[in-house]
Each structure stands twice: as structure tokens, then as C-alpha cells.
């Protein structure tokens, strides 16, 4: 990497943050995108503030299990890393701007408030995270499995989920030996 290469995580000079917080949350930058770090208790208030500020669409909600990578992520000063992290992306079409929110969720109480009442389009996104990672979205109108069968035990995207082997048979393939 040459000396004149720019850091992809640093904001462009015109996008540099004026303060270390936004919407009452610590701020970091990733790939020239502002990232806010609300607490679980702030989550609904921050989402409401984002909507009021013109972030009219929640484009994605996903979850991450940091069980085996606890110390390998950057958090803002004062943040306590937890096993689970809920990541949501918001967009303002008018301002042509994106913002990401990262919320820490402990494994002792894997719950977070649902954004459904503020952003109804998050219905299936929250159900997918619940189904595959096991983080419950409190207040969701139908938090049922969306990918796995209803009787399935466990959550396949958790790092401690036991992986097994399921034999795959292809139509017309010779029988196994």
C-alpha cells in the first residue's frame, strides 16, 4: 500500500464528524459511513429520531454472533462488547445518505425491541434474525420461524450450534457405496 493511499474507514474531509455523538449515541466510521452505537434501551428512541430526521427506510437488519471473535472488533469508547450484535442500515432518499446502527445484545438476555411499529418493512428481517440467530424482537407481531421448520430446535447461525451431516441424494445418482 502506498503512502498516499487513503484509509477506507476514514471519512472524507467534507464528511468528517462534527462531534463524537449523534442521536445521543457514540459514533464511529466504517467505509465512509457513519455508524451509531445505541444501547438496547435507546434503540426505539434512536430509530424514531432517525425516521424524524429523514431516514425513511430501514434497508436491512442482521445479527452477528461474536462468540469466538469477542476481541476482534472495533467499538466506540465506553462500549461493552457483547456476544450478539444487531446491525441495522437506514437510508435517507432525500439526502442520499446512509447510516448504520450497531446494538450490543448480551447472551444472558438475547432480546431487543422490535422496529416493526416504526419501520413496518422490518417484519421479515427481524423474523430471519430471530430464526437463525435466536435474538428475540420484543413487540414483533408474529415472531415465528421463517427459514427453519417450526419444530426445529436451536438457531443455526449461532457459533455454538452443533453442525451435523445430512446425506444429500441426487436424482439419478448411483446409490451410495
N, C-alpha and C positions, 0 to 999 in steps of 0.2 A: 504494500500500500504506500503510495507516495505521500510526501509531507503535505501536499496541498489538497489531499482528499478530505472531504467533509465527513463528519460523524453523522451516520444516518439517524441517530436518535436525537441529535441536537436540533432545536427549531431553527428555521431560517431567521435571519436577523429581524425581519419585519414581523415574524410570528413569535418572537421571544416573549415569555410570560412577564406581565407587569407585576405580578405578585406570586407568592408561593401557594396561594389557595384560590379556589373557585367554587362557588356554590357551597361554601362552608367546609370544603374538603381539601386535603393536601393534593397537590398537582405534580405530576411528572410528565415527561415527554417520551414518546416512542415513535420512531419513524415519522417525525414531524407532526405527530398527532398528540393533542392534549389528552392526558389520562387523569381522571379524577379518582380518588380513593375514599369513597364514603364508608362509614361504619354501617353495619346492618341496621342500627337504629335510625340512621339518617336516610336510608335507601328510598323510601317513598317520598319523603320531602324533597330530596335531590331530584328524583325523577319528575316530580311535579314542577319543580323550578326549571328543569331542562325544557319541559313542554311549554311552560310560560315564556321561556326565553327563545322560542322558535325552533327547538329541536323536536319537530313534529312527527318523527318516526323512529321507533326502536327497530333497527335493522337486524340485530342478532343478539341472542343470549346464549351463552355457552358456559360450561363449567370445566374446571381443571382440578385434578387430584394431585397434590404435591407431596403425597406420602413419601416417595423415595427421592424427591428433589427439594426438600424443605429449604435448604440454604442456597439454592441456585436461582434466585430471582431477586429483582430489584424492587424494593418498596420505598415509599416516601418515609422520611424521618418520622419516628414516633409510631409507625405502623407495626403491628404484631402479626407476623406470618401465621396463617392457619393452614390446616390440611387442604381445605377446599377454597376455591376462588370462583366467584361468579363474575363473568365478564360480559358486559353489555355494550353494544355500539349504537350510538344515536346519530341522526343526521338532521341538519337544517337545510332544507331545499332552497329556501330563500337566500340564506347567506352562503350556501355551497360550502358547508363546514361540517366536519365530523368531530365527535368526542367519544371517548371510551371511558367506561366506569369499571373499576375492579373492586369487588367487595370480598373481604375475607370472611369465611364461614368455618367455624370450628367443627371438628368431627364429633365432639361431645353433644352438639345440638345442631345438626345439619339442616337448618331451616332459614328461610329468608322470606320477606313479604313479596307477594305476587305483584307484578306490574300490570296485570290484566285490567284493573279498573282505570288505569291511566293510559295505557297503550294496549288496546284490545288485540292487536296483532301479535302479541307475545304468547297467545294461548298455546299453540303447538310447540313453540320454542321452550317454554317452561316445562311442558309435559315431557319433552325429549330429555332435558337435563335431569328431571326427576326420575324418569325411567332408567336411564343409563348410568347416572352418577349417584342417585339417591338423595339429592338435596331437595327438600320439600318446600314448595312455594305456598306459603300460608295465605289463604284468601283466594286461591285459584278456584274457579267454578267447577272444574272437572279434572282434578289431578289424577288421571288414570294412565295406565301404561299406553304407550303409543307405538313402540317398536317391538317390545318383547311381549309374549303371551301373558295374560293376567295372572296365571298361576306360577309364573317364573319367580324363583327365589334369588335375591341378590341383584346387584347392579353391575353389569359387565365392564363399565369404564373405570371402576374403582381399581386402584393399583393392587389391592389385596384380594381381588376376585380370583378364585381358582379357575385357571384355564384348563379346559379338557379337550379331548379329541373326539370329534364326531366324524365317523366314516362317511365319505361322500361317494355316492354311486352315480355314474353317468349312464344315461340311457344307451343301450347297445354296447357298453363296455364289457369286456370279458370279466367273469366272476373273479373275486379276489382269490389269491392262492393260499 
